[in-house]
Amino acid sequence: MKTIGFLGAGNMAEALIRGLLRGHFEASQITASGPRQERMAELGERFGINATTDNRQPAAADIVILSVKPQILSRVLDEVGGLIRADALVISIAAGVPIAAIQARLVDLLAPFGRHGAESADHDAEAGKIGKAAHCIEHDQP
């Protein structure tokens, strides 16, 4: 059962959560984070999802949706980027943030110093996947 995590729990995230729950996801599969405890309690009560002020929880999901305000995206990625798994699907709805900027931040965070041998080759392969995915998305746009 795939899990989905929302880094940011504003209006857009709420609309996506509502749609996911109407579709193929259960509340137990969804975690959302945001800075205000009151908002997290509201979302938790309304939808039955795991709603938290701890960004580390949604960052560990199978699918991570970057739904924070564009001006704080780099700070959030600095905080939790190292927790996002290399095999996670990362989706951004942060307006105006180029895929390349997110890609560069995640590649940097997935490349700890001192990797050697097979680990280095694995990292190179993962970085290539991120690049290819970004390339495909850019070419799919009208």
N, CA, C and O atoms as CSV, one atom per row, in Angstrom:
chain,resi,resn,atom,element,x,y,z
A,1,MET,N,N,0.850,-1.179,0.000
A,1,MET,CA,C,0.000,0.000,0.000
A,1,MET,C,C,0.895,1.243,0.000
A,1,MET,O,O,1.650,1.461,0.948
A,2,LYS,N,N,0.817,2.046,-1.043
A,2,LYS,CA,C,1.620,3.255,-1.180
A,2,LYS,C,C,1.182,4.309,-0.163
A,2,LYS,O,O,0.005,4.430,0.175
A,3,THR,N,N,2.175,5.065,0.311
A,3,THR,CA,C,1.880,6.185,1.197
A,3,THR,C,C,2.161,7.477,0.451
A,3,THR,O,O,2.993,7.526,-0.455
A,4,ILE,N,N,1.452,8.519,0.851
A,4,ILE,CA,C,1.624,9.819,0.216
A,4,ILE,C,C,1.798,10.868,1.303
A,4,ILE,O,O,1.041,10.904,2.273
A,5,GLY,N,N,2.793,11.714,1.132
A,5,GLY,CA,C,3.081,12.744,2.117
A,5,GLY,C,C,3.048,14.126,1.493
A,5,GLY,O,O,3.609,14.350,0.420
A,6,PHE,N,N,2.393,15.040,2.167
A,6,PHE,CA,C,2.308,16.431,1.721
A,6,PHE,C,C,3.193,17.284,2.611
A,6,PHE,O,O,2.959,17.382,3.816
A,7,LEU,N,N,4.199,17.896,2.028
A,7,LEU,CA,C,5.005,18.891,2.732
A,7,LEU,C,C,4.351,20.235,2.449
A,7,LEU,O,O,4.587,20.854,1.411
A,8,GLY,N,N,3.533,20.667,3.385
A,8,GLY,CA,C,2.707,21.852,3.208
A,8,GLY,C,C,1.254,21.419,3.163
A,8,GLY,O,O,0.902,20.475,2.457
A,9,ALA,N,N,0.413,22.110,3.917
A,9,ALA,CA,C,-0.981,21.675,4.030
A,9,ALA,C,C,-1.952,22.835,3.852
A,9,ALA,O,O,-2.886,23.002,4.636
A,10,GLY,N,N,-1.724,23.628,2.820
A,10,GLY,CA,C,-2.606,24.745,2.524
A,10,GLY,C,C,-3.811,24.319,1.704
A,10,GLY,O,O,-4.186,23.147,1.689
A,11,ASN,N,N,-4.409,25.276,1.028
A,11,ASN,CA,C,-5.639,25.014,0.273
A,11,ASN,C,C,-5.438,24.028,-0.872
A,11,ASN,O,O,-6.280,23.157,-1.090
A,12,MET,N,N,-4.338,24.152,-1.603
A,12,MET,CA,C,-4.088,23.226,-2.711
A,12,MET,C,C,-3.896,21.806,-2.192
A,12,MET,O,O,-4.443,20.858,-2.755
A,13,ALA,N,N,-3.126,21.658,-1.130
A,13,ALA,CA,C,-2.924,20.328,-0.547
A,13,ALA,C,C,-4.248,19.756,-0.074
A,13,ALA,O,O,-4.527,18.576,-0.287
A,14,GLU,N,N,-5.057,20.570,0.558
A,14,GLU,CA,C,-6.354,20.099,1.039
A,14,GLU,C,C,-7.224,19.607,-0.113
A,14,GLU,O,O,-7.879,18.571,0.004
A,15,ALA,N,N,-7.237,20.336,-1.217
A,15,ALA,CA,C,-8.029,19.913,-2.380
A,15,ALA,C,C,-7.524,18.576,-2.921
A,15,ALA,O,O,-8.321,17.710,-3.282
A,16,LEU,N,N,-6.207,18.408,-2.978
A,16,LEU,CA,C,-5.647,17.136,-3.454
A,16,LEU,C,C,-5.973,16.001,-2.491
A,16,LEU,O,O,-6.309,14.899,-2.925
A,17,ILE,N,N,-5.878,16.258,-1.199
A,17,ILE,CA,C,-6.205,15.239,-0.197
A,17,ILE,C,C,-7.661,14.807,-0.351
A,17,ILE,O,O,-7.968,13.615,-0.338
A,18,ARG,N,N,-8.542,15.774,-0.495
A,18,ARG,CA,C,-9.972,15.463,-0.671
A,18,ARG,C,C,-10.163,14.565,-1.898
A,18,ARG,O,O,-10.899,13.580,-1.838
A,19,GLY,N,N,-9.506,14.901,-3.004
A,19,GLY,CA,C,-9.624,14.098,-4.217
A,19,GLY,C,C,-9.049,12.706,-4.057
A,19,GLY,O,O,-9.635,11.735,-4.534
A,20,LEU,N,N,-7.912,12.598,-3.393
A,20,LEU,CA,C,-7.305,11.280,-3.169
A,20,LEU,C,C,-8.208,10.381,-2.337
A,20,LEU,O,O,-8.331,9.186,-2.605
A,21,LEU,N,N,-8.837,10.970,-1.327
A,21,LEU,CA,C,-9.730,10.183,-0.465
A,21,LEU,C,C,-11.009,9.768,-1.192
A,21,LEU,O,O,-11.611,8.749,-0.854
A,22,ARG,N,N,-11.417,10.540,-2.171
A,22,ARG,CA,C,-12.582,10.168,-2.984
A,22,ARG,C,C,-12.215,9.099,-4.002
A,22,ARG,O,O,-13.083,8.404,-4.531
A,23,GLY,N,N,-10.912,8.974,-4.273
A,23,GLY,CA,C,-10.426,8.027,-5.267
A,23,GLY,C,C,-9.943,6.747,-4.636
A,23,GLY,O,O,-10.725,6.016,-4.028
A,24,HIS,N,N,-8.665,6.467,-4.772
A,24,HIS,CA,C,-8.120,5.167,-4.416
A,24,HIS,C,C,-7.272,5.151,-3.149
A,24,HIS,O,O,-6.658,4.126,-2.852
A,25,PHE,N,N,-7.216,6.232,-2.401
A,25,PHE,CA,C,-6.400,6.275,-1.192
A,25,PHE,C,C,-7.273,6.266,0.047
A,25,PHE,O,O,-8.393,6.777,0.052
A,26,GLU,N,N,-6.726,5.667,1.101
A,26,GLU,CA,C,-7.380,5.687,2.409
A,26,GLU,C,C,-6.669,6.707,3.280
A,26,GLU,O,O,-5.506,7.037,3.047
A,27,ALA,N,N,-7.376,7.203,4.286
A,27,ALA,CA,C,-6.804,8.220,5.168
A,27,ALA,C,C,-5.499,7.750,5.810
A,27,ALA,O,O,-4.586,8.549,6.019
A,28,SER,N,N,-5.411,6.466,6.120
A,28,SER,CA,C,-4.206,5.939,6.767
A,28,SER,C,C,-2.974,6.009,5.874
A,28,SER,O,O,-1.853,5.863,6.361
A,29,GLN,N,N,-3.162,6.227,4.582
A,29,GLN,CA,C,-2.046,6.304,3.640
A,29,GLN,C,C,-1.513,7.720,3.480
A,29,GLN,O,O,-0.483,7.918,2.837
A,30,ILE,N,N,-2.191,8.708,4.051
A,30,ILE,CA,C,-1.869,10.105,3.795
A,30,ILE,C,C,-1.361,10.787,5.060
A,30,ILE,O,O,-1.958,10.678,6.131
A,31,THR,N,N,-0.234,11.500,4.906
A,31,THR,CA,C,0.315,12.334,5.972
A,31,THR,C,C,0.541,13.719,5.396
A,31,THR,O,O,1.014,13.861,4.268
A,32,ALA,N,N,0.204,14.737,6.170
A,32,ALA,CA,C,0.446,16.116,5.754
A,32,ALA,C,C,1.105,16.873,6.899
A,32,ALA,O,O,0.841,16.613,8.073
A,33,SER,N,N,1.968,17.814,6.530
A,33,SER,CA,C,2.612,18.627,7.556
A,33,SER,C,C,2.450,20.106,7.240
A,33,SER,O,O,2.349,20.518,6.084
A,34,GLY,N,N,2.430,20.876,8.299
A,34,GLY,CA,C,2.355,22.327,8.187
A,34,GLY,C,C,2.795,22.943,9.500
A,34,GLY,O,O,2.898,22.245,10.509
A,35,PRO,N,N,3.055,24.234,9.500
A,35,PRO,CA,C,3.619,24.876,10.686
A,35,PRO,C,C,2.625,25.163,11.816
A,35,PRO,O,O,3.033,25.327,12.965
A,36,ARG,N,N,1.335,25.224,11.505
A,36,ARG,CA,C,0.340,25.599,12.526
A,36,ARG,C,C,-0.393,24.389,13.076
A,36,ARG,O,O,-1.060,23.672,12.331
A,37,GLN,N,N,-0.275,24.162,14.360
A,37,GLN,CA,C,-0.922,23.025,15.020
A,37,GLN,C,C,-2.441,23.054,14.826
A,37,GLN,O,O,-3.059,22.007,14.635
A,38,GLU,N,N,-3.044,24.244,14.874
A,38,GLU,CA,C,-4.506,24.345,14.723
A,38,GLU,C,C,-4.952,23.835,13.357
A,38,GLU,O,O,-5.947,23.119,13.248
A,39,ARG,N,N,-4.216,24.206,12.328
A,39,ARG,CA,C,-4.539,23.758,10.968
A,39,ARG,C,C,-4.370,22.248,10.842
A,39,ARG,O,O,-5.184,21.579,10.206
A,40,MET,N,N,-3.315,21.713,11.449
A,40,MET,CA,C,-3.080,20.273,11.378
A,40,MET,C,C,-4.198,19.514,12.100
A,40,MET,O,O,-4.651,18.473,11.626
A,41,ALA,N,N,-4.636,20.035,13.238
A,41,ALA,CA,C,-5.744,19.395,13.964
A,41,ALA,C,C,-7.020,19.426,13.123
A,41,ALA,O,O,-7.769,18.450,13.088
A,42,GLU,N,N,-7.264,20.548,12.447
A,42,GLU,CA,C,-8.437,20.682,11.585
A,42,GLU,C,C,-8.421,19.651,10.457
A,42,GLU,O,O,-9.426,18.982,10.215
A,43,LEU,N,N,-7.276,19.517,9.761
A,43,LEU,CA,C,-7.184,18.540,8.676
A,43,LEU,C,C,-7.298,17.114,9.190
A,43,LEU,O,O,-7.941,16.273,8.562
A,44,GLY,N,N,-6.684,16.842,10.318
A,44,GLY,CA,C,-6.765,15.506,10.902
A,44,GLY,C,C,-8.199,15.126,11.239
A,44,GLY,O,O,-8.634,14.007,10.968
A,45,GLU,N,N,-8.923,16.056,11.826
A,45,GLU,CA,C,-10.321,15.795,12.190
A,45,GLU,C,C,-11.210,15.693,10.959
A,45,GLU,O,O,-12.074,14.819,10.888
A,46,ARG,N,N,-11.007,16.573,9.995
A,46,ARG,CA,C,-11.862,16.610,8.800
A,46,ARG,C,C,-11.695,15.373,7.927
A,46,ARG,O,O,-12.678,14.828,7.424
A,47,PHE,N,N,-10.441,14.923,7.743
A,47,PHE,CA,C,-10.176,13.851,6.786
A,47,PHE,C,C,-9.694,12.551,7.410
A,47,PHE,O,O,-9.649,11.527,6.728
A,48,GLY,N,N,-9.333,12.565,8.680
A,48,GLY,CA,C,-8.842,11.351,9.323
A,48,GLY,C,C,-7.411,10.993,8.946
A,48,GLY,O,O,-6.969,9.874,9.204
A,49,ILE,N,N,-6.677,11.927,8.337
A,49,ILE,CA,C,-5.294,11.677,7.939
A,49,ILE,C,C,-4.357,11.944,9.114
A,49,ILE,O,O,-4.762,12.505,10.131
A,50,ASN,N,N,-3.106,11.535,8.960
A,50,ASN,CA,C,-2.081,11.898,9.922
A,50,ASN,C,C,-1.638,13.313,9.571
A,50,ASN,O,O,-1.024,13.528,8.526
A,51,ALA,N,N,-1.941,14.274,10.430
A,51,ALA,CA,C,-1.577,15.666,10.197
A,51,ALA,C,C,-0.654,16.101,11.329
A,51,ALA,O,O,-0.973,15.924,12.504
A,52,THR,N,N,0.490,16.669,10.967
A,52,THR,CA,C,1.544,16.923,11.934
A,52,THR,C,C,2.284,18.223,11.621
A,52,THR,O,O,2.210,18.735,10.504
A,53,THR,N,N,2.985,18.741,12.599
A,53,THR,CA,C,3.869,19.884,12.367
A,53,THR,C,C,5.293,19.416,12.076
A,53,THR,O,O,6.186,20.241,11.885
A,54,ASP,N,N,5.509,18.120,12.041
A,54,ASP,CA,C,6.831,17.527,11.810
A,54,ASP,C,C,6.991,17.156,10.339
A,54,ASP,O,O,6.393,16.185,9.875
A,55,ASN,N,N,7.788,17.920,9.610
A,55,ASN,CA,C,7.987,17.676,8.178
A,55,ASN,C,C,8.664,16.346,7.875
A,55,ASN,O,O,8.591,15.863,6.745
A,56,ARG,N,N,9.314,15.753,8.852
A,56,ARG,CA,C,10.019,14.494,8.595
A,56,ARG,C,C,9.055,13.354,8.263
A,56,ARG,O,O,9.414,12.447,7.511
A,57,GLN,N,N,7.853,13.383,8.804
A,57,GLN,CA,C,6.912,12.279,8.568
A,57,GLN,C,C,6.472,12.181,7.107
A,57,GLN,O,O,6.606,11.106,6.521
A,58,PRO,N,N,5.957,13.240,6.492
A,58,PRO,CA,C,5.570,13.099,5.079
A,58,PRO,C,C,6.767,12.911,4.146
A,58,PRO,O,O,6.615,12.351,3.061
A,59,ALA,N,N,7.939,13.365,4.546
A,59,ALA,CA,C,9.124,13.215,3.701
A,59,ALA,C,C,9.512,11.752,3.518
A,59,ALA,O,O,10.215,11.417,2.564
A,60,ALA,N,N,9.068,10.882,4.410
A,60,ALA,CA,C,9.414,9.466,4.339
A,60,ALA,C,C,8.422,8.650,3.507
A,60,ALA,O,O,8.546,7.427,3.435
A,61,ALA,N,N,7.449,9.297,2.884
A,61,ALA,CA,C,6.405,8.593,2.136
A,61,ALA,C,C,6.919,8.077,0.792
A,61,ALA,O,O,7.991,8.468,0.330
A,62,ASP,N,N,6.133,7.192,0.176
A,62,ASP,CA,C,6.445,6.678,-1.168
A,62,ASP,C,C,6.287,7.775,-2.225
A,62,ASP,O,O,7.049,7.843,-3.189
A,63,ILE,N,N,5.287,8.627,-2.021
A,63,ILE,CA,C,5.017,9.750,-2.913
A,63,ILE,C,C,5.072,11.009,-2.046
A,63,ILE,O,O,4.342,11.122,-1.061
A,64,VAL,N,N,5.934,11.946,-2.413
A,64,VAL,CA,C,6.095,13.174,-1.636
A,64,VAL,C,C,5.644,14.343,-2.501
A,64,VAL,O,O,6.171,14.568,-3.591
A,65,ILE,N,N,4.662,15.081,-1.999
A,65,ILE,CA,C,4.161,16.241,-2.723
A,65,ILE,C,C,4.671,17.503,-2.046
A,65,ILE,O,O,4.393,17.754,-0.873
A,66,LEU,N,N,5.418,18.287,-2.802
A,66,LEU,CA,C,5.965,19.545,-2.300
A,66,LEU,C,C,4.903,20.613,-2.503
A,66,LEU,O,O,4.739,21.132,-3.607
A,67,SER,N,N,4.184,20.940,-1.438
A,67,SER,CA,C,3.063,21.876,-1.547
A,67,SER,C,C,3.227,23.060,-0.603
A,67,SER,O,O,2.248,23.628,-0.119
A,68,VAL,N,N,4.481,23.421,-0.351
A,68,VAL,CA,C,4.756,24.598,0.463
A,68,VAL,C,C,4.826,25.825,-0.436
A,68,VAL,O,O,4.861,25.704,-1.661
A,69,LYS,N,N,4.847,26.993,0.169
A,69,LYS,CA,C,4.997,28.222,-0.606
A,69,LYS,C,C,6.373,28.230,-1.269
A,69,LYS,O,O,7.358,27.806,-0.665
A,70,PRO,N,N,6.441,28.711,-2.508
A,70,PRO,CA,C,7.709,28.675,-3.244
A,70,PRO,C,C,8.882,29.314,-2.497
A,70,PRO,O,O,10.013,28.839,-2.603
A,71,GLN,N,N,8.626,30.377,-1.751
A,71,GLN,CA,C,9.711,31.077,-1.086
A,71,GLN,C,C,10.323,30.298,0.082
A,71,GLN,O,O,11.399,30.659,0.559
A,72,ILE,N,N,9.657,29.238,0.552
A,72,ILE,CA,C,10.250,28.436,1.637
A,72,ILE,C,C,10.629,27.028,1.199
A,72,ILE,O,O,11.088,26.226,2.013
A,73,LEU,N,N,10.440,26.724,-0.080
A,73,LEU,CA,C,10.719,25.370,-0.565
A,73,LEU,C,C,12.163,24.956,-0.309
A,73,LEU,O,O,12.403,23.843,0.159
A,74,SER,N,N,13.122,25.813,-0.603
A,74,SER,CA,C,14.525,25.424,-0.403
A,74,SER,C,C,14.818,25.157,1.069
A,74,SER,O,O,15.575,24.240,1.387
A,75,ARG,N,N,14.236,25.937,1.969
A,75,ARG,CA,C,14.441,25.708,3.410
A,75,ARG,C,C,13.851,24.360,3.839
A,75,ARG,O,O,14.461,23.634,4.625
A,76,VAL,N,N,12.670,24.031,3.324
A,76,VAL,CA,C,12.043,22.748,3.666
A,76,VAL,C,C,12.871,21.593,3.104
A,76,VAL,O,O,13.063,20.587,3.787
A,77,LEU,N,N,13.362,21.721,1.875
A,77,LEU,CA,C,14.197,20.664,1.306
A,77,LEU,C,C,15.509,20.517,2.061
A,77,LEU,O,O,16.027,19.408,2.194
A,78,ASP,N,N,16.055,21.633,2.560
A,78,ASP,CA,C,17.258,21.537,3.394
A,78,ASP,C,C,16.970,20.739,4.663
A,78,ASP,O,O,17.808,19.970,5.135
A,79,GLU,N,N,15.769,20.936,5.205
A,79,GLU,CA,C,15.376,20.254,6.436
A,79,GLU,C,C,15.160,18.765,6.233
A,79,GLU,O,O,15.617,17.959,7.044
A,80,VAL,N,N,14.470,18.385,5.160
A,80,VAL,CA,C,14.033,16.995,5.026
A,80,VAL,C,C,14.513,16.283,3.768
A,80,VAL,O,O,14.219,15.102,3.581
A,81,GLY,N,N,15.230,16.964,2.919
A,81,GLY,CA,C,15.645,16.357,1.657
A,81,GLY,C,C,16.403,15.061,1.836
A,81,GLY,O,O,16.258,14.142,1.030
A,82,GLY,N,N,17.206,14.973,2.876
A,82,GLY,CA,C,17.960,13.749,3.139
A,82,GLY,C,C,17.091,12.589,3.581
A,82,GLY,O,O,17.548,11.446,3.602
A,83,LEU,N,N,15.841,12.867,3.935
A,83,LEU,CA,C,14.916,11.808,4.351
A,83,LEU,C,C,14.081,11.273,3.193
A,83,LEU,O,O,13.482,10.202,3.295
A,84,ILE,N,N,14.042,12.014,2.101
A,84,ILE,CA,C,13.267,11.573,0.940
A,84,ILE,C,C,14.028,10.437,0.273
A,84,ILE,O,O,15.187,10.585,-0.115
A,85,ARG,N,N,13.355,9.303,0.151
A,85,ARG,CA,C,14.004,8.113,-0.398
A,85,ARG,C,C,14.328,8.306,-1.878
A,85,ARG,O,O,13.624,9.018,-2.594
A,86,ALA,N,N,15.386,7.669,-2.313
A,86,ALA,CA,C,15.802,7.765,-3.714
A,86,ALA,C,C,14.742,7.192,-4.657
A,86,ALA,O,O,14.669,7.601,-5.815
A,87,ASP,N,N,13.917,6.248,-4.176
A,87,ASP,CA,C,12.895,5.655,-5.035
A,87,ASP,C,C,11.525,6.324,-4.877
A,87,ASP,O,O,10.538,5.849,-5.440
A,88,ALA,N,N,11.458,7.417,-4.119
A,88,ALA,CA,C,10.185,8.126,-3.934
A,88,ALA,C,C,9.838,8.910,-5.197
A,88,ALA,O,O,10.719,9.393,-5.910
A,89,LEU,N,N,8.563,9.025,-5.452
A,89,LEU,CA,C,8.068,9.903,-6.496
A,89,LEU,C,C,7.878,11.270,-5.847
A,89,LEU,O,O,7.131,11.396,-4.876
A,90,VAL,N,N,8.541,12.288,-6.371
A,90,VAL,CA,C,8.450,13.640,-5.822
A,90,VAL,C,C,7.698,14.508,-6.823
A,90,VAL,O,O,8.070,14.608,-7.992
A,91,ILE,N,N,6.629,15.133,-6.332
A,91,ILE,CA,C,5.780,15.988,-7.166
A,91,ILE,C,C,5.746,17.362,-6.524
A,91,ILE,O,O,5.534,17.485,-5.317
A,92,SER,N,N,5.952,18.391,-7.324
A,92,SER,CA,C,5.893,19.757,-6.793
A,92,SER,C,C,4.695,20.491,-7.364
A,92,SER,O,O,4.426,20.448,-8.564
A,93,ILE,N,N,3.979,21.169,-6.467
A,93,ILE,CA,C,2.925,22.080,-6.909
A,93,ILE,C,C,3.290,23.506,-6.491
A,93,ILE,O,O,2.439,24.395,-6.462
A,94,ALA,N,N,4.567,23.705,-6.170
A,94,ALA,CA,C,5.063,25.035,-5.799
A,94,ALA,C,C,5.175,25.880,-7.068
A,94,ALA,O,O,6.010,25.608,-7.931
A,95,ALA,N,N,4.345,26.885,-7.173
A,95,ALA,CA,C,4.280,27.707,-8.384
A,95,ALA,C,C,5.588,28.434,-8.653
A,95,ALA,O,O,6.181,29.028,-7.752
A,96,GLY,N,N,6.027,28.379,-9.906
A,96,GLY,CA,C,7.175,29.153,-10.332
A,96,GLY,C,C,8.532,28.588,-9.973
A,96,GLY,O,O,9.551,29.224,-10.247
A,97,VAL,N,N,8.577,27.408,-9.366
A,97,VAL,CA,C,9.862,26.804,-9.026
A,97,VAL,C,C,10.230,25.821,-10.137
A,97,VAL,O,O,9.534,24.825,-10.336
A,98,PRO,N,N,11.307,26.090,-10.855
A,98,PRO,CA,C,11.687,25.201,-11.947
A,98,PRO,C,C,12.059,23.801,-11.454
A,98,PRO,O,O,12.599,23.636,-10.360
A,99,ILE,N,N,11.764,22.811,-12.272
A,99,ILE,CA,C,12.112,21.432,-11.945
A,99,ILE,C,C,13.610,21.326,-11.688
A,99,ILE,O,O,14.036,20.603,-10.788
A,100,ALA,N,N,14.401,22.033,-12.463
A,100,ALA,CA,C,15.856,21.969,-12.313
A,100,ALA,C,C,16.299,22.412,-10.921
A,100,ALA,O,O,17.258,21.864,-10.377
A,101,ALA,N,N,15.617,23.390,-10.342
A,101,ALA,CA,C,15.984,23.857,-8.998
A,101,ALA,C,C,15.708,22.779,-7.959
A,101,ALA,O,O,16.504,22.582,-7.041
A,102,ILE,N,N,14.601,22.090,-8.097
A,102,ILE,CA,C,14.267,21.000,-7.168
A,102,ILE,C,C,15.216,19.838,-7.398
A,102,ILE,O,O,15.744,19.259,-6.449
A,103,GLN,N,N,15.429,19.503,-8.650
A,103,GLN,CA,C,16.330,18.413,-9.015
A,103,GLN,C,C,17.711,18.647,-8.419
A,103,GLN,O,O,18.288,17.737,-7.823
A,104,ALA,N,N,18.243,19.837,-8.571
A,104,ALA,CA,C,19.578,20.146,-8.061
A,104,ALA,C,C,19.622,20.005,-6.546
A,104,ALA,O,O,20.601,19.497,-6.000
A,105,ARG,N,N,18.582,20.445,-5.868
A,105,ARG,CA,C,18.543,20.366,-4.407
A,105,ARG,C,C,18.480,18.910,-3.956
A,105,ARG,O,O,19.169,18.532,-3.009
A,106,LEU,N,N,17.682,18.101,-4.606
A,106,LEU,CA,C,17.568,16.694,-4.207
A,106,LEU,C,C,18.820,15.914,-4.555
A,106,LEU,O,O,19.248,15.067,-3.771
A,107,VAL,N,N,19.421,16.173,-5.709
A,107,VAL,CA,C,20.657,15.483,-6.068
A,107,VAL,C,C,21.727,15.799,-5.042
A,107,VAL,O,O,22.442,14.899,-4.600
A,108,ASP,N,N,21.851,17.068,-4.652
A,108,ASP,CA,C,22.833,17.447,-3.635
A,108,ASP,C,C,22.571,16.727,-2.320
A,108,ASP,O,O,23.507,16.281,-1.656
A,109,LEU,N,N,21.312,16.614,-1.945
A,109,LEU,CA,C,20.990,15.998,-0.666
A,109,LEU,C,C,21.126,14.480,-0.701
A,109,LEU,O,O,21.294,13.853,0.344
A,110,LEU,N,N,21.056,13.886,-1.880
A,110,LEU,CA,C,21.206,12.439,-2.001
A,110,LEU,C,C,22.658,12.025,-2.219
A,110,LEU,O,O,22.944,10.840,-2.387
A,111,ALA,N,N,23.566,12.981,-2.218
A,111,ALA,CA,C,24.965,12.683,-2.510
A,111,ALA,C,C,25.872,13.005,-1.322
A,111,ALA,O,O,26.645,13.961,-1.390
A,112,PRO,N,N,25.797,12.233,-0.238
A,112,PRO,CA,C,26.675,12.519,0.893
A,112,PRO,C,C,28.134,12.321,0.507
A,112,PRO,O,O,28.457,11.475,-0.328
A,113,PHE,N,N,29.008,13.105,1.118
A,113,PHE,CA,C,30.434,13.007,0.837
A,113,PHE,C,C,30.959,11.643,1.266
A,113,PHE,O,O,30.461,11.041,2.217
A,114,GLY,N,N,31.962,11.172,0.557
A,114,GLY,CA,C,32.646,9.955,0.963
A,114,GLY,C,C,32.060,8.678,0.393
A,114,GLY,O,O,32.454,7.595,0.824
A,115,ARG,N,N,31.142,8.753,-0.549
A,115,ARG,CA,C,30.628,7.528,-1.163
A,115,ARG,C,C,31.670,6.971,-2.107
A,115,ARG,O,O,32.341,7.721,-2.817
A,116,HIS,N,N,31.807,5.654,-2.115
A,116,HIS,CA,C,32.797,5.011,-2.976
A,116,HIS,C,C,32.188,3.788,-3.636
A,116,HIS,O,O,31.173,3.262,-3.181
A,117,GLY,N,N,32.814,3.343,-4.706
A,117,GLY,CA,C,32.481,2.061,-5.327
A,117,GLY,C,C,31.033,1.945,-5.739
A,117,GLY,O,O,30.486,2.826,-6.401
A,118,ALA,N,N,30.413,0.833,-5.336
A,118,ALA,CA,C,29.042,0.530,-5.748
A,118,ALA,C,C,28.061,1.590,-5.263
A,118,ALA,O,O,27.109,1.923,-5.967
A,119,GLU,N,N,28.289,2.123,-4.058
A,119,GLU,CA,C,27.380,3.154,-3.553
A,119,GLU,C,C,27.405,4.369,-4.467
A,119,GLU,O,O,26.360,4.957,-4.744
A,120,SER,N,N,28.586,4.752,-4.937
A,120,SER,CA,C,28.715,5.894,-5.830
A,120,SER,C,C,27.997,5.613,-7.146
A,120,SER,O,O,27.320,6.489,-7.683
A,121,ALA,N,N,28.139,4.412,-7.659
A,121,ALA,CA,C,27.460,4.038,-8.905
A,121,ALA,C,C,25.947,4.079,-8.710
A,121,ALA,O,O,25.222,4.527,-9.598
A,122,ASP,N,N,25.460,3.612,-7.548
A,122,ASP,CA,C,24.029,3.659,-7.264
A,122,ASP,C,C,23.538,5.100,-7.263
A,122,ASP,O,O,22.481,5.402,-7.816
A,123,HIS,N,N,24.316,5.998,-6.635
A,123,HIS,CA,C,23.924,7.403,-6.583
A,123,HIS,C,C,23.874,7.985,-7.993
A,123,HIS,O,O,22.934,8.703,-8.336
A,124,ASP,N,N,24.875,7.682,-8.805
A,124,ASP,CA,C,24.900,8.198,-10.164
A,124,ASP,C,C,23.663,7.735,-10.936
A,124,ASP,O,O,23.077,8.503,-11.700
A,125,ALA,N,N,23.274,6.485,-10.732
A,125,ALA,CA,C,22.090,5.950,-11.401
A,125,ALA,C,C,20.837,6.698,-10.946
A,125,ALA,O,O,19.985,7.034,-11.768
A,126,GLU,N,N,20.720,6.960,-9.647
A,126,GLU,CA,C,19.557,7.675,-9.124
A,126,GLU,C,C,19.528,9.101,-9.649
A,126,GLU,O,O,18.468,9.596,-10.033
A,127,ALA,N,N,20.675,9.768,-9.670
A,127,ALA,CA,C,20.738,11.130,-10.194
A,127,ALA,C,C,20.313,11.148,-11.660
A,127,ALA,O,O,19.637,12.077,-12.101
A,128,GLY,N,N,20.711,10.118,-12.417
A,128,GLY,CA,C,20.306,10.015,-13.816
A,128,GLY,C,C,18.804,9.870,-13.964
A,128,GLY,O,O,18.211,10.442,-14.878
A,129,LYS,N,N,18.180,9.104,-13.067
A,129,LYS,CA,C,16.728,8.938,-13.111
A,129,LYS,C,C,16.025,10.266,-12.886
A,129,LYS,O,O,15.054,10.586,-13.572
A,130,ILE,N,N,16.518,11.046,-11.916
A,130,ILE,CA,C,15.913,12.340,-11.648
A,130,ILE,C,C,16.031,13.223,-12.882
A,130,ILE,O,O,15.065,13.875,-13.279
A,131,GLY,N,N,17.208,13.244,-13.485
A,131,GLY,CA,C,17.424,14.060,-14.671
A,131,GLY,C,C,16.536,13.642,-15.826
A,131,GLY,O,O,15.956,14.494,-16.499
A,132,LYS,N,N,16.420,12.338,-16.068
A,132,LYS,CA,C,15.586,11.848,-17.165
A,132,LYS,C,C,14.127,12.193,-16.928
A,132,LYS,O,O,13.426,12.585,-17.861
A,133,ALA,N,N,13.653,12.055,-15.682
A,133,ALA,CA,C,12.260,12.378,-15.372
A,133,ALA,C,C,11.993,13.853,-15.625
A,133,ALA,O,O,10.971,14.203,-16.216
A,134,ALA,N,N,12.894,14.720,-15.187
A,134,ALA,CA,C,12.727,16.153,-15.409
A,134,ALA,C,C,12.731,16.459,-16.897
A,134,ALA,O,O,11.944,17.283,-17.363
A,135,HIS,N,N,13.607,15.805,-17.646
A,135,HIS,CA,C,13.690,16.008,-19.091
A,135,HIS,C,C,12.373,15.630,-19.761
A,135,HIS,O,O,11.889,16.354,-20.632
A,136,CYS,N,N,11.794,14.505,-19.362
A,136,CYS,CA,C,10.532,14.053,-19.948
A,136,CYS,C,C,9.409,15.036,-19.641
A,136,CYS,O,O,8.601,15.361,-20.512
A,137,ILE,N,N,9.365,15.505,-18.401
A,137,ILE,CA,C,8.300,16.439,-18.014
A,137,ILE,C,C,8.411,17.735,-18.802
A,137,ILE,O,O,7.411,18.267,-19.284
A,138,GLU,N,N,9.637,18.240,-18.930
A,138,GLU,CA,C,9.813,19.493,-19.660
A,138,GLU,C,C,9.376,19.360,-21.106
A,138,GLU,O,O,8.815,20.303,-21.666
A,139,HIS,N,N,9.618,18.211,-21.727
A,139,HIS,CA,C,9.243,18.014,-23.124
A,139,HIS,C,C,7.772,17.698,-23.307
A,139,HIS,O,O,7.244,17.829,-24.411
A,140,ASP,N,N,7.100,17.282,-22.239
A,140,ASP,CA,C,5.678,16.987,-22.327
A,140,ASP,C,C,4.808,18.230,-22.239
A,140,ASP,O,O,3.623,18.183,-22.570
A,141,GLN,N,N,5.386,19.345,-21.797
A,141,GLN,CA,C,4.606,20.556,-21.651
A,141,GLN,C,C,4.345,21.183,-23.008
A,141,GLN,O,O,5.190,21.119,-23.900
A,142,PRO,N,N,3.164,21.795,-23.165
A,142,PRO,CA,C,2.816,22.400,-24.471
A,142,PRO,C,C,3.689,23.585,-24.812
A,142,PRO,O,O,3.518,24.193,-25.868
